[in-house]
Amino acid sequence: MAANKLCCTLAFGALLCLGLVALIQAQDKPVTDVCLGCICEAISGCNQTRFCGAGVCGLFRITWAYWSDGGKLTLGNESPQSEDAYANCVNDPYCAANTIQNYMTKFGQDCNKDGGIDCYDYAAIHKLGGYGCGGELSYQYQTSLQSCLNSFQQLDVRSGP
């Protein structure tokens, strides 16, 4: 248990070092910095190695369709039609985080029917998609997410930024 908490804390610290928190603190962003960090931890262990495989890319394991629904964001002046635009964006923590924020703005909903939209809903949307978020999440994903959120329980993960 202590190892999981340390791992989550270190992963979250890495995101802070990347400046991700500064990027997502704007008032119009639905997902909090803690929630984004914990989704990252649950989905990939926040592995920052440039990665594309099995239809997903980046530390948030984003698909091309997710990136497209998230606005086809790009780095610099790259065209969204560029062959590398998707991989370049979702392998960049800033562009990936903005893609997630856009996706959640579009698909945010109360997936677990508890009367509010919070990190648990965003994590389900991220893993299962905007139309399937009421489905079953894997035990590993749920456990990793919960462990990370518990590490930051002094912060209210159920409220907006």
KAVEN-V59653 format. One record per residue. SS is DSSP state (hx for helix, st for strand, lp for the rest). PHI is phi in degrees with one decimal (none if undefined). OMEGA is omega in degrees with one decimal (none if undefined). Layout:
BEGIN
SS,PHI,OMEGA  SS,PHI,OMEGA
END
This chain:
BEGIN
lp,none,179.0  hx,-64.3,178.9  hx,-65.4,177.9  hx,-63.2,-179.7  hx,-65.5,178.7  hx,-64.3,179.8  hx,-60.5,179.8  hx,-63.9,180.0  hx,-63.3,178.6  hx,-65.4,179.2  hx,-64.0,179.2  hx,-65.3,177.0  hx,-60.8,178.1  hx,-63.1,177.4  hx,-64.0,177.9  hx,-61.6,180.0  hx,-62.4,179.3  lp,-75.0,-179.3  lp,83.4,-178.3  hx,-61.2,-178.0  hx,-61.8,179.9  hx,-60.9,-178.7  hx,-66.8,-169.4  hx,-104.8,-177.6  lp,-85.9,178.5  lp,-61.2,-174.6  lp,-63.0,-175.5  lp,-88.4,179.2  lp,-91.7,-175.5  lp,-73.7,-173.4  lp,-98.0,180.0  lp,-71.3,178.0  hx,-63.2,178.1  hx,-62.9,-179.7  hx,-62.2,178.5  hx,-59.7,178.7  hx,-61.4,-179.1  hx,-74.9,173.3  hx,-62.9,177.6  hx,-58.6,180.0  hx,-61.5,-177.3  hx,-69.9,-173.6  hx,-83.7,-174.4  hx,-143.9,-171.9  lp,71.1,-176.4  lp,55.5,177.4  lp,-68.6,-174.8  lp,-90.1,176.4  lp,-66.5,177.1  lp,-56.5,-171.1  lp,-144.5,166.6  st,-144.7,178.1  st,-177.3,179.6  lp,54.8,175.2  lp,82.8,178.9  st,-130.9,179.3  st,-140.4,169.1  lp,82.4,-176.5  lp,-67.3,176.0  lp,-99.9,177.9  lp,52.6,-176.2  st,-93.8,176.1  lp,-84.0,177.6  hx,-63.1,-179.2  hx,-62.7,177.7  hx,-62.5,178.4  hx,-58.8,178.9  hx,-62.9,178.0  hx,-64.6,178.6  lp,-83.8,173.0  lp,105.6,-179.3  lp,49.5,178.8  lp,-66.1,-179.8  lp,-135.4,176.1  lp,-92.8,178.2  lp,56.5,-179.3  lp,-104.4,-179.1  lp,-65.5,177.7  lp,-74.7,175.4  lp,-61.4,178.8  lp,-83.8,177.8  lp,-60.0,-179.9  lp,-59.4,-176.3  lp,-101.8,-173.4  hx,-58.2,-179.2  hx,-60.1,-177.3  hx,-62.7,179.7  hx,-63.0,-179.2  hx,-68.6,-172.2  hx,-73.7,172.7  lp,-88.1,175.7  lp,-99.7,-174.9  hx,-60.8,-179.9  hx,-70.1,-179.0  hx,-65.8,177.9  hx,-62.3,179.7  hx,-62.4,178.1  hx,-66.8,175.6  hx,-61.2,178.8  hx,-62.8,179.0  hx,-58.3,178.7  hx,-63.6,179.8  hx,-62.2,-179.0  hx,-70.6,174.7  hx,-62.4,-178.7  hx,-76.2,-171.3  hx,-113.3,-177.3  lp,-54.2,-179.2  lp,-162.6,-180.0  lp,-83.9,-175.3  lp,-67.4,-177.0  lp,-96.0,174.2  lp,55.8,178.3  lp,-98.5,175.5  lp,93.5,178.5  lp,-150.3,176.0  lp,-107.8,-175.1  lp,-141.8,-176.5  hx,-60.8,178.8  hx,-63.7,176.5  hx,-69.1,179.5  hx,-61.1,178.8  hx,-65.5,177.6  hx,-67.2,177.7  hx,-62.0,-178.8  hx,-61.0,-175.9  hx,-81.3,-171.5  hx,-106.4,179.5  lp,93.9,-177.1  lp,-65.6,-178.6  lp,-105.6,-176.7  lp,-124.7,-171.2  lp,-69.1,177.0  lp,-84.4,-178.7  lp,-77.0,-178.6  lp,-81.6,172.3  lp,-93.0,178.7  lp,-65.0,178.6  hx,-58.8,-178.6  hx,-61.2,-180.0  hx,-63.8,179.6  hx,-60.1,-177.6  hx,-64.8,179.4  hx,-64.0,178.0  hx,-60.8,-177.7  hx,-62.2,178.9  hx,-60.9,178.8  hx,-64.2,-180.0  hx,-61.8,176.9  hx,-62.2,178.8  hx,-64.2,-178.7  lp,-117.4,-174.4  lp,-63.3,177.4  lp,-68.4,175.0  lp,-96.3,-179.8  lp,-84.9,-178.0  lp,-77.4,-179.3  lp,-91.1,178.8  lp,-106.7,179.3  lp,-72.0,-178.2  lp,-64.0,none
END
